[in-house]
Amino acid sequence: MVYVTRRATFSASHRLYNPDLSDEENFRLFDKCANEHGHGHNYVLEVTVKGTPRTETGYVIDLKHLKELIKREILDRVDHKHLNHDVEFLRGMNPTAENIVRAFWKILAPKITEGTLHAIRLHETENNVVEYRGEK
C-alpha cells in the first residue's frame, strides 16, 4: 500500500460557541475562542490517499487532480471566510478542527476515484493538529 499526501493552506476565521450554553459556560469551555467576533487561523490541510500505483502511470492518484479537487471542493469554499457564517456545509456546526475535518471527509471521500481517501489532517496552529480517518 502506498500513501500519497497533498498539502494545501487556507486562512479562515471562526468562533467556538455552543448556543445551548450561557456566555459564561462558553467562555469557560472555549476561552478566547468564544470571542463574539471570532478569531482566525492560517490552516494547513493534508489529504492522504492510499492505494496501489497503477501500472500505466505509476501513480496512486494524479496529484494534479487531487490538487484541483481540494481547491474546488474545499479551498474555494473556506479560504478567507468566516466558517460559522459563510460556509454552507459547516452551518449549524461548532467549527472545531475535529468537526471541520469530518465535514471535509464527507465532501472529498466520494469524489476520490483514484485510490481511497485514507486521512485528512488539519493543522489549526503549529502545535494543534487533528487527523480523521473516516468512520469504521
Residue pairs with C-beta under 8 A, 6 or more apart in sequence:
1 50
1 51
1 52
2 50
2 51
2 52
2 53
2 60
3 48
3 49
3 50
3 60
3 118
4 48
4 49
4 50
4 51
4 59
4 60
4 61
4 63
4 66
4 115
5 46
5 47
5 48
5 49
6 46
6 47
6 63
6 66
6 67
6 70
7 44
7 45
7 46
8 44
8 45
8 47
8 67
8 70
8 71
8 74
8 75
9 42
9 43
9 44
9 45
10 42
10 43
10 45
10 74
10 75
10 78
10 79
10 80
11 40
11 41
11 42
11 43
11 79
11 80
12 40
12 41
12 43
12 78
12 79
12 80
12 81
12 82
12 83
13 38
13 39
13 40
13 41
13 81
13 82
13 83
14 38
14 39
14 40
14 41
14 82
14 83
14 84
14 95
15 33
15 34
15 35
15 36
15 37
15 38
15 39
15 84
15 95
16 26
16 29
16 30
16 33
16 34
16 94
16 95
16 96
17 26
17 30
17 34
17 84
17 94
18 25
18 26
18 29
18 94
21 29
23 34
26 34
27 34
32 39
33 39
38 82
38 84
41 124
41 125
43 122
43 123
43 124
44 122
44 123
45 70
45 74
45 75
45 104
45 120
45 121
45 122
45 123
46 119
46 120
46 121
46 122
46 123
47 66
47 70
47 104
47 108
47 117
47 119
47 120
48 117
48 118
48 119
48 120
48 121
49 60
49 61
49 66
49 112
49 114
49 115
49 116
49 117
49 118
50 60
50 115
50 116
50 118
51 60
51 61
51 114
51 115
51 116
52 60
53 59
53 60
54 60
54 114
59 114
60 114
60 115
61 112
61 114
61 115
62 114
65 114
66 112
69 108
69 111
69 112
70 108
73 107
73 108
73 111
74 104
74 107
74 108
77 87
77 88
77 89
78 87
81 87
83 90
83 95
83 100
84 90
84 91
84 95
87 95
89 103
89 106
89 107
90 99
90 100
90 103
93 99
93 103
97 122
97 124
97 128
97 129
97 130
98 130
98 132
100 122
100 130
101 120
101 121
101 122
101 130
101 131
101 132
102 132
104 120
104 122
104 132
105 117
105 120
105 132
105 134
108 117
108 120
109 117
109 134
117 134
118 133
119 131
119 132
119 133
120 131
120 132
121 129
121 130
121 131
121 132
122 129
122 130
122 131
123 129
124 130
